[in-house]
Amino acid sequence: QQDQAIRRIKNENLANEIDAFILKLKSLNNLEEPFTIVVEDPTGNSFVENLSAPQKDDAMEITYFVRTQEVDDSLGLARESSEGEHGNGDGLEEQFVEEVLTFPSNCSECSSPCVTNMKTVDIPHFKQVILMATICDRCGCRNNEVKSGSGIEELGTRYTLHVTDPTDMNRDVLKSDTCRLEVPEIEFELQTGTLGGKFTTLEGLFTAIATQLESSPFSIGDSSVGSVTGKMETFIGVLKQVASGEKLDIRVILDDPAGNSYLQNVYAPDPDPELTVEQYERSPEQNDELGLSDMVTENYS
């Protein structure tokens, strides 16, 4: 019905046809006559509710089909067995690894439409990760996040770094959104999910934590309590000392039950005397938090 008034002036016959179609849709919506809806999805990700579940719905028919090569191409899929023009798909995979992909999104601050850039990066002595960066042209908000390029590892990983030199803060660090950060010497603990995924240096990580605390209205701003503000300002100062390398003889602990975090070994491939890497079996509680306890991957229908 949108723009029908203008359409009626420019093309009356087309407007009349659209009016008839609208009336038809309204009659179907009011169930004035029976009709059939066909939902065809080559990705298999669509769903129509079965009102008789778990029994069969006599009014609904579900048909599975094999996609054609043309449909696979339109979805960006390459068949493993295809040769010739498509080859074995290695060239396509290399292209995606090297290319910076973009897709539309919305700003996390002002919800304005913007563009997110995404690229796969191979971290030496670790694994592939996916970097995503979003810049909003309207409000200037900059946001970046890191996601693992693989699934959850079989074992959790715990990194313990003894900071003995300011240059230790230049080490690369990948903190996934399932990682817990702890510095016992300053009684600091960052729970999982805080800050999201970050790929930066230790200096950049502690600077980001201090910046987030400074921007919180409940700790420093108008909504804060006087007694809390002084303590928070002191603690932020300590975090900045850690970031700049002024505060030494501390332990930085990265504990990731998903095994998707990383702390650079500057002596690689040789052992790092100041860095301890432990792999451990996850507890039932950690499996619950990762959603693994209820995940069924075998013998299901």
C-alpha positions in Angstrom: 0.0 0.0 0.0 3.0 2.3 0.3 3.2 4.9 -2.4 -0.1 3.8 -3.9 -1.3 7.4 -4.2 1.7 8.4 -6.2 1.6 5.2 -8.2 -2.0 5.8 -9.1 -1.1 9.2 -10.7 1.9 7.8 -12.6 0.4 4.4 -13.7 -3.2 3.8 -12.8 -3.3 0.3 -14.3 -0.4 -0.9 -12.2 -2.0 0.7 -9.1 -5.2 -1.2 -9.8 -3.4 -4.5 -10.1 -1.6 -3.9 -6.8 -4.9 -3.0 -5.2 -6.3 -6.3 -6.4 -3.3 -8.2 -5.1 -3.6 -6.5 -1.7 -7.2 -7.5 -1.4 -6.1 -11.1 -2.3 -3.5 -11.1 0.5 -6.1 -9.8 3.0 -8.6 -12.5 2.1 -5.9 -15.1 2.6 -4.9 -13.6 5.9 -8.5 -13.8 7.0 -8.6 -17.5 5.9 -11.5 -16.9 3.5 -10.1 -19.6 1.2 -7.5 -22.4 1.5 -4.0 -21.8 0.2 -0.5 -23.3 0.1 2.7 -21.7 1.4 6.0 -23.1 0.0 9.2 -22.3 1.9 12.3 -23.4 0.0 15.7 -22.7 1.6 18.9 -24.1 -0.1 20.8 -23.6 3.2 18.4 -25.6 5.2 18.2 -23.0 7.9 14.4 -22.2 7.7 11.7 -23.6 9.9 7.9 -24.0 10.0 6.3 -25.1 13.2 4.7 -28.5 13.4 1.5 -27.9 15.5 1.1 -31.7 15.9 4.6 -32.4 17.1 5.9 -34.9 17.9 3.4 -36.6 15.6 3.3 -35.9 11.9 1.5 -32.8 10.7 -0.9 -33.9 7.9 -1.1 -30.4 6.6 2.7 -30.0 6.1 5.1 -31.8 3.8 8.9 -31.6 4.2 11.1 -32.4 1.3 14.9 -32.5 1.3 16.9 -32.0 -1.9 20.5 -31.9 -3.1 21.6 -28.4 -4.1 22.7 -27.9 -7.7 26.2 -26.6 -8.5 24.7 -23.2 -9.4 23.0 -22.9 -6.0 26.3 -23.9 -4.3 28.1 -21.2 -6.3 25.5 -18.6 -5.3 26.0 -19.5 -1.6 29.8 -19.3 -1.9 30.3 -23.1 -1.4 32.8 -25.3 -3.2 32.2 -29.0 -3.6 35.1 -31.2 -2.4 34.8 -33.5 -5.4 34.5 -30.9 -8.1 37.5 -30.5 -10.4 38.3 -28.3 -13.3 36.9 -24.8 -12.9 36.4 -25.1 -9.2 39.4 -27.4 -8.4 39.6 -28.7 -4.9 38.6 -25.4 -3.2 42.1 -24.5 -2.0 42.3 -21.4 -4.1 39.0 -20.2 -2.8 40.1 -20.8 0.8 43.4 -18.9 0.2 41.4 -16.1 -1.3 39.2 -15.8 1.9 42.3 -15.9 4.1 44.0 -13.0 2.3 40.9 -10.9 1.7 39.3 -8.4 4.1 35.6 -9.2 4.1 33.0 -6.6 4.8 29.4 -6.9 5.9 26.7 -4.5 7.1 26.0 -4.1 10.8 24.8 -1.5 13.3 26.8 0.6 15.7 26.8 -0.7 19.3 26.5 2.9 20.6 24.0 4.7 18.4 22.6 1.8 16.3 23.4 3.6 13.1 24.1 1.5 10.0 27.8 0.9 9.5 30.3 -1.6 8.1 32.3 -4.3 9.9 35.6 -5.5 8.4 36.6 -9.1 9.0 39.9 -10.8 8.3 41.5 -14.2 9.2 44.9 -13.9 10.9 47.3 -16.7 11.6 49.1 -16.3 14.9 52.5 -17.9 14.9 52.8 -21.0 17.2 49.1 -20.8 17.9 46.1 -20.9 15.5 44.0 -18.9 13.1 41.8 -16.2 14.6 39.1 -13.9 13.1 39.6 -10.1 13.6 36.5 -7.9 13.3 36.6 -4.1 13.4 33.7 -1.6 13.2 34.0 2.1 12.8 30.8 4.3 13.0 30.9 7.3 10.7 28.1 9.0 12.7 29.3 8.9 16.3 32.9 7.9 15.8 32.6 4.7 17.9 35.4 2.2 17.3 35.0 -1.4 18.2 37.1 -4.4 17.5 36.7 -8.0 18.6 38.5 -11.3 18.1 36.9 -14.7 17.6 38.7 -18.1 17.5 38.9 -19.6 14.0 38.4 -23.1 15.4 36.1 -24.7 18.0 36.6 -25.3 21.7 39.7 -27.2 22.5 39.7 -30.6 24.3 41.6 -29.1 27.2 41.6 -25.7 29.0 44.8 -23.6 29.0 46.3 -21.5 31.8 49.2 -19.1 31.1 51.1 -17.7 34.0 53.7 -14.9 33.2 56.1 -13.6 35.8 56.6 -9.9 34.8 60.3 -9.1 35.5 61.0 -6.4 32.9 59.0 -3.6 31.3 59.5 -5.2 27.9 57.2 -8.0 29.0 54.3 -5.7 28.5 55.1 -5.7 24.8 54.1 -9.4 24.5 51.2 -10.2 22.2 48.1 -11.5 23.9 44.9 -13.0 22.7 42.2 -12.9 25.3 39.1 -14.7 24.2 35.7 -13.9 25.6 35.9 -17.1 27.7 39.1 -16.1 29.4 39.6 -15.0 33.0 42.5 -12.6 33.7 44.0 -12.4 37.2 46.9 -10.5 38.8 47.1 -11.8 42.4 49.7 -9.2 43.6 47.2 -6.3 43.1 44.1 -8.4 44.0 42.7 -7.9 40.5 40.5 -10.4 38.7 38.7 -9.9 35.3 35.8 -12.4 34.8 35.0 -14.1 31.6 33.0 -12.1 29.1 34.4 -8.8 30.2 35.9 -6.7 27.3 35.0 -9.4 24.8 37.8 -10.9 22.7 41.0 -8.8 22.4 44.1 -9.3 20.3 46.7 -6.7 21.5 49.7 -6.5 23.8 49.7 -6.8 27.5 50.1 -3.0 27.7 47.1 -2.5 25.4 45.0 -5.0 27.4 45.6 -3.3 30.8 45.2 0.1 29.2 41.8 -1.0 27.8 40.8 -2.2 31.3 41.8 1.1 32.9 40.0 3.1 30.2 36.8 1.1 30.7 36.9 1.7 34.4 37.4 5.4 33.9 34.4 5.6 31.6 32.1 3.9 34.1 29.6 6.4 35.7 29.2 4.1 38.7 32.9 4.2 39.7 34.1 7.7 38.6 31.1 9.7 37.2 28.2 11.5 38.8 26.5 8.2 39.9 29.6 7.2 42.0 29.9 7.3 45.8 32.7 9.5 47.2 34.3 6.7 49.2 34.3 4.4 46.1 35.7 7.1 43.8 38.9 7.6 45.7 39.6 3.8 45.8 38.8 3.4 42.2 41.1 6.2 41.1 43.9 4.7 43.1 43.3 1.3 41.6 43.1 2.7 38.0 46.5 4.3 38.8 47.9 0.9 39.7 46.5 -0.6 36.4 48.3 2.1 34.5 51.5 1.4 36.3 51.2 -2.3 35.3 50.4 -1.3 31.7 53.5 1.0 31.5 55.8 -1.6 33.0 56.5 0.4 36.2 55.1 -2.3 38.5 57.2 -5.4 38.2 57.4 -8.8 40.1 53.8 -9.6 39.4 52.1 -12.6 37.9 49.7 -12.2 35.0 47.4 -15.3 34.7 45.2 -16.0 31.7 42.9 -19.0 32.4 40.7 -20.0 29.4 38.7 -23.2 29.8 38.0 -23.2 26.1 41.7 -23.1 25.2 41.3 -20.2 22.8 43.6 -17.6 24.5 47.3 -17.1 23.9 50.2 -15.3 25.5 53.4 -14.8 23.4 56.5 -16.8 24.2 59.3 -14.4 23.1 61.8 -17.3 23.2 59.7 -19.6 20.9 60.3 -22.3 19.9 62.4 -22.6 23.0 60.8 -22.6 26.5 60.2 -19.2 28.1 61.7 -19.1 31.7 59.1 -16.6 32.9 56.1 -18.2 31.2 54.3 -21.3 32.4 51.7 -22.9 30.1 49.4 -25.6 31.7 46.7 -27.6 30.0 44.0 -29.1 32.2 40.7 -31.0 32.2 37.7 -28.8 32.5 35.4 -29.1 35.5 31.8 -30.1 35.1 30.9 -26.5 36.0 33.1 -25.1 33.2 31.6 -27.5 30.7 28.2 -26.2 31.8 29.2 -22.6 31.2 30.5 -23.4 27.8 27.3 -25.3 26.9 29.2 -28.6 26.4 27.3 -30.7 28.9 24.0 -30.7 27.0 25.6 -30.8 23.6 24.9 -34.1 21.7 27.0 -34.8 18.6 26.5 -38.5 18.3 23.6 -41.0 17.9 20.9 -38.4 17.6 18.0 -38.2 15.3 
